[in-house]
Amino acid sequence: MLEIRPLANRREFEDFFSFPWRHYADDANWVPPLLSMRRQLLDKAKHPAWKYMDGEYYAAWRAGEMVGTVAAFINHAHNRYHDENIGFFGLFESIDDPTVAAGLLGKAAVWVRARGADAIRGPASFTTNEECGLLVDNFSQPVIMMPYNPAYYASLVEGAGFEKAMDLHCIYQDRVTIESSNTLERLERLVKRASERSGIMVRSMMARDKTAEFQRFREIYNAAWEKNWGFIPMNDEELEALVKDLGMLVEPDLAFFAEIDGEAIGFALTIPNFNEALRRAYPRPGMPEPLTMAQVAWHWKIRRTIRGVRMPLMGVKQEHRNKGVELAMLLEIMKALLPSRYDYLDSGWILESNPLVKISLSLGGQIYKTHRFYQKALPV
């Protein structure tokens, strides 16, 4: 018999916390998160998004064994910003059983409907600043801060009555393609003309002043993404968490600001794909975090196992779009990539409706992964 209910005590919370390690134990592509980051994510008293969210964690049990998890939540900031009345689901994991999946997603739908939502969307854990979307193709190892799931999840979610709401694309470019094509030459010609017209200058991040640089990033980010589907502005606590999580990963030579007349009007943040080292270190419950970090550092700095970078964030202020700012920053990223030890660039995610997808494809990029938001209308 299947039982689906909220977590009742600390022991059940710890089972919920560690469920992915059991669920993905035989999956060579899954990358375990740092224990501290997963604990921060689940802690309603510490994760900054819970300041404007209400939610509940559910788990499914069969014969005393946990067989699936889900979070149901209302993001009040999202609903105010987008004038919507929806709920969300996230942290969705399930064995390959439609009954388990439908039960979990059904519980989440009932929870958000009881709080007035007229639809439920997901997966998101918990905002578009974090891991979101269901992987629907190319079930290979994910890059840093991107979600991963088995191929059968899409069938489970669609079987529970959910339909596509929006696709998020990841675009891949490798060193060989950049070097063997005329991508750089084309970009340099385009950027030269754009710079002559608009006075665009691109500089790398100032390593000595990361906090101030991240504050500049936040200001541009909130202005650049204000009309994006699913976006909500980042607050001070979320910026602090981002600096803590990404600050140690950012290589200043691979992070750029675009300026016009001394004003920062765009950014492109690129980080090494630490998942390549994290997968080898394989943090697990009970493993001391200092040991994990030592192993990650060993693989990164000594073994030099990280071969690629991810550009998780790029933004240009609305009034400076269509001036070639994005092209100028892409050029600097590619120029920085070629003499480095990194072999590929993952630009993701990008909304399927974003013109940057077309630009990236025209420069030799390929859509190689797609993550999907699903949605289901809820009866009144």
C-alpha positions in Angstrom: 0.0 0.0 0.0 1.2 3.5 -0.8 1.1 6.3 1.8 1.8 9.9 0.9 2.0 12.5 3.7 4.0 15.5 5.0 7.2 14.8 7.0 6.3 14.0 10.6 9.6 14.3 12.4 13.3 14.9 12.2 14.1 11.3 11.2 11.7 11.5 8.2 13.3 14.9 7.2 16.7 13.2 7.2 15.3 10.4 5.0 13.9 13.1 2.7 17.2 14.9 2.7 19.2 11.7 1.8 16.7 10.2 -0.6 18.5 11.2 -3.8 21.6 9.3 -2.8 19.6 6.1 -2.6 17.5 6.9 -5.6 20.5 7.6 -7.9 22.9 5.1 -6.4 23.2 3.2 -9.7 23.1 6.2 -12.0 26.6 7.1 -13.2 25.4 10.5 -14.5 23.9 11.9 -11.3 26.1 14.4 -9.4 25.5 14.6 -5.7 25.3 18.1 -4.2 27.4 19.4 -1.4 25.6 18.5 1.8 25.8 22.0 3.1 24.1 23.3 -0.1 21.3 20.8 0.1 20.7 21.5 3.8 20.6 25.2 3.0 18.1 24.6 0.2 15.7 22.6 2.5 16.0 24.7 5.6 13.0 27.0 5.7 14.7 29.2 8.3 17.8 29.7 6.3 17.0 29.6 2.6 16.3 33.2 1.5 13.4 32.3 -0.8 11.3 31.0 2.2 11.0 34.7 3.3 8.4 35.1 0.6 7.1 31.5 0.2 4.9 29.0 2.0 5.3 25.4 1.4 5.2 21.7 2.5 7.4 18.7 2.0 5.7 15.4 1.1 7.1 11.9 0.8 5.7 8.6 -0.5 6.2 5.4 1.5 5.5 1.8 0.4 6.1 -1.0 2.9 8.0 1.4 5.2 10.4 2.5 2.4 10.5 6.0 1.0 9.8 5.8 -2.8 9.4 9.5 -3.8 9.4 13.1 -2.7 7.9 16.4 -3.6 7.6 20.0 -2.3 4.5 22.0 -2.8 4.8 25.8 -2.4 3.3 29.2 -3.1 5.8 31.8 -4.2 4.0 35.0 -3.2 6.7 37.2 -4.7 6.3 35.5 -8.1 2.5 35.9 -8.0 2.7 39.6 -7.1 5.4 40.3 -9.7 3.7 38.5 -12.5 0.1 39.1 -11.4 -0.5 35.3 -11.4 -2.3 33.0 -8.9 -0.3 29.8 -9.2 1.5 27.3 -7.0 4.6 25.3 -7.7 6.0 21.9 -7.2 9.7 21.0 -6.8 12.2 18.5 -5.3 10.3 15.9 -7.3 11.8 12.4 -7.2 10.0 9.1 -7.8 10.6 5.5 -8.6 9.3 4.5 -12.1 5.8 4.1 -11.0 2.9 6.3 -12.3 0.9 5.7 -9.1 3.7 7.1 -6.9 4.3 10.1 -9.2 0.6 10.9 -9.6 0.1 10.6 -5.9 2.9 13.0 -5.0 1.9 15.5 -7.7 -1.7 15.2 -6.7 -0.9 16.0 -3.1 1.1 19.1 -4.2 -1.8 20.2 -6.4 -4.3 19.8 -3.5 -2.0 21.8 -1.2 -1.6 24.8 -3.5 -5.3 24.7 -4.6 -6.3 24.9 -0.9 -4.4 28.1 -0.7 -6.2 29.6 -3.7 -3.9 28.7 -6.6 -5.6 28.1 -10.0 -2.7 26.2 -11.5 0.5 24.4 -10.5 3.8 24.7 -12.3 7.2 23.1 -11.9 9.6 21.6 -11.2 11.4 24.5 -9.4 13.7 24.3 -6.4 12.8 27.0 -5.7 13.2 30.0 -8.1 14.5 30.6 -11.5 17.8 31.7 -9.8 18.3 28.1 -8.9 17.8 24.6 -10.4 14.5 24.4 -12.3 12.9 22.5 -15.1 12.7 18.8 -15.9 15.4 17.4 -18.2 13.6 16.0 -21.3 16.5 15.0 -23.5 20.3 14.1 -23.4 20.3 12.5 -20.0 24.1 12.9 -19.6 25.9 14.3 -16.6 24.7 17.8 -15.7 26.9 20.9 -15.5 27.1 22.8 -12.2 23.8 24.1 -10.8 21.7 22.4 -13.4 19.1 19.7 -12.5 19.2 16.0 -13.6 16.6 13.3 -13.6 15.9 9.9 -15.2 14.4 9.8 -18.7 11.1 8.4 -17.4 10.2 11.5 -15.4 8.6 13.3 -18.3 6.2 10.4 -18.8 5.3 10.4 -15.2 4.6 14.1 -15.1 2.7 14.1 -18.3 0.8 11.1 -17.2 -0.3 13.1 -14.1 -2.0 15.6 -16.4 0.7 18.2 -16.8 1.5 20.0 -20.1 4.5 22.0 -21.3 4.6 25.6 -20.1 8.1 26.7 -21.3 11.4 25.1 -22.5 14.8 26.2 -21.3 17.7 25.4 -23.6 21.4 24.7 -22.9 23.7 25.6 -25.8 27.1 23.9 -26.3 30.2 25.2 -28.0 33.6 23.5 -28.0 37.1 24.6 -28.6 37.3 22.7 -31.9 34.2 24.4 -33.3 35.4 27.8 -32.3 38.9 27.3 -33.7 37.9 25.6 -36.9 35.1 28.0 -37.9 35.2 31.7 -38.6 33.2 32.4 -35.5 35.8 34.7 -33.9 36.5 36.6 -37.1 32.8 37.2 -37.6 32.3 38.2 -34.0 35.2 40.6 -34.1 33.9 42.4 -37.2 30.4 42.7 -35.7 31.7 43.9 -32.3 34.1 46.4 -33.9 31.1 48.0 -35.7 29.0 48.0 -32.6 31.7 49.5 -30.5 32.3 52.3 -32.9 28.6 53.1 -32.9 27.9 52.8 -29.1 31.2 53.0 -27.4 30.9 49.5 -25.8 33.8 48.4 -23.6 34.1 45.0 -22.0 36.2 44.3 -18.9 36.8 41.3 -16.7 35.7 41.1 -13.1 37.9 42.9 -10.5 39.1 40.0 -8.3 40.0 42.3 -5.4 36.4 43.6 -5.1 34.1 40.6 -5.7 31.4 41.9 -3.2 31.0 45.2 -5.0 31.1 43.5 -8.4 28.3 41.1 -7.4 26.3 44.1 -6.3 26.8 45.6 -9.8 25.8 42.2 -11.1 22.6 42.2 -9.1 21.6 45.7 -10.2 22.0 44.8 -13.9 20.4 41.4 -13.4 17.2 42.8 -11.8 17.0 45.4 -14.6 17.9 43.1 -17.5 15.6 40.2 -16.5 12.6 42.2 -15.3 10.4 41.1 -18.2 11.6 37.5 -18.5 9.2 34.7 -18.0 9.3 33.4 -14.5 11.7 36.0 -13.2 11.5 37.7 -9.8 14.0 40.3 -8.6 16.8 39.2 -6.4 16.8 40.6 -2.9 19.7 41.3 -0.5 19.6 37.9 1.1 19.6 36.1 -2.2 22.5 38.1 -3.4 24.4 37.2 -0.3 23.7 33.6 -0.8 24.7 33.8 -4.5 28.0 35.5 -3.5 28.6 32.7 -1.0 27.8 29.9 -3.5 29.4 31.3 -6.6 32.1 33.6 -5.2 34.5 30.7 -4.6 33.7 29.3 -8.1 34.1 32.4 -10.2 37.4 32.9 -12.1 37.6 36.7 -12.7 39.3 36.2 -16.1 36.1 34.4 -17.2 33.5 36.9 -15.8 32.8 40.1 -17.7 31.0 43.4 -17.4 30.1 45.6 -20.4 30.2 49.3 -20.0 29.2 52.4 -21.9 30.6 55.7 -20.8 31.8 54.1 -17.6 28.3 52.7 -16.7 28.0 48.9 -16.2 25.1 47.9 -18.5 25.7 44.2 -19.0 27.4 41.2 -17.5 28.3 37.6 -18.4 29.2 35.3 -15.5 31.1 32.1 -16.4 32.2 29.5 -13.9 34.1 26.2 -14.2 32.0 23.1 -14.3 32.8 21.9 -10.8 30.4 19.0 -11.3 33.2 17.2 -13.1 35.2 17.3 -9.8 32.2 16.9 -7.5 31.2 13.7 -9.2 34.6 12.2 -8.5 34.6 13.4 -4.9 31.0 12.1 -4.5 29.9 13.8 -1.2 27.4 11.7 0.7 25.5 11.9 4.0 27.9 11.4 6.9 30.9 12.5 4.9 32.7 15.5 6.5 32.4 18.5 4.2 36.1 19.6 4.6 37.1 16.2 3.2 34.7 16.6 0.3 36.1 20.1 -0.5 39.7 18.8 -0.2 38.9 16.1 -2.7 37.2 18.6 -5.1 40.2 20.9 -4.9 42.5 18.0 -5.6 40.7 17.0 -8.7 40.4 20.6 -9.8 43.8 22.0 -9.1 46.1 19.0 -9.1 44.4 16.5 -11.4 42.9 19.3 -13.5 39.9 17.2 -14.3 37.5 20.1 -15.0 37.4 20.5 -18.8 34.5 22.9 -19.3 32.8 26.1 -18.1 29.2 27.1 -17.8 27.8 30.6 -18.4 24.7 30.5 -16.0 24.0 34.2 -16.2 24.1 36.9 -18.8 22.1 40.1 -18.9 21.9 43.5 -20.6 19.9 46.4 -19.4 16.7 46.9 -21.5 17.7 50.3 -22.9 21.0 49.0 -24.2 19.8 46.0 -26.1 20.2 45.6 -29.8 23.5 47.5 -29.6 25.7 44.4 -29.8 26.5 44.2 -26.1 25.8 40.5 -25.9 28.1 39.9 -28.9 30.9 41.9 -27.3 30.7 39.8 -24.1 30.5 36.5 -26.0 33.6 37.5 -28.0 35.5 38.1 -24.8 34.4 34.8 -23.3 35.5 32.9 -26.4 38.8 34.7 -26.5 39.4 33.9 -22.8 38.4 30.3 -23.4 40.8 29.4 -26.2 44.2 30.0 -24.3 42.7 28.4 -21.1 42.7 24.7 -20.2 38.9 24.5 -20.8 37.6 22.8 -23.8 33.9 23.7 -24.0 31.3 26.3 -23.0 27.8 25.5 -21.8 25.5 28.5 -22.2 22.4 27.7 -20.2 19.8 27.9 -19.4 18.2 30.2 -22.0 14.4 30.6 -22.5 13.3 29.2 -25.8 11.7 32.6 -26.6 15.0 34.5 -26.0 16.6 35.9 -29.2 20.0 34.9 -27.7 19.2 31.3 -28.7 19.2 32.3 -32.4 22.3 34.4 -32.0 24.2 31.5 -30.3 23.2 29.0 -33.0 24.4 31.4 -35.7 27.8 31.4 -34.0 28.2 27.7 -34.1 26.4 26.7 -30.9 24.2 23.6 -30.6 21.1 23.1 -28.4 22.2 19.9 -26.6 19.9 19.8 -23.5 16.4 21.0 -22.8 14.7 21.4 -19.5 10.9 21.9 -19.4 8.5 23.7 -17.1 5.2 21.9 -16.8 1.9 23.3 -15.7 -1.6 22.0 -14.8 -4.8 23.9 -14.4 -6.6 23.2 -11.1 -10.4 23.0 -10.9 -12.2 25.6 -8.9 
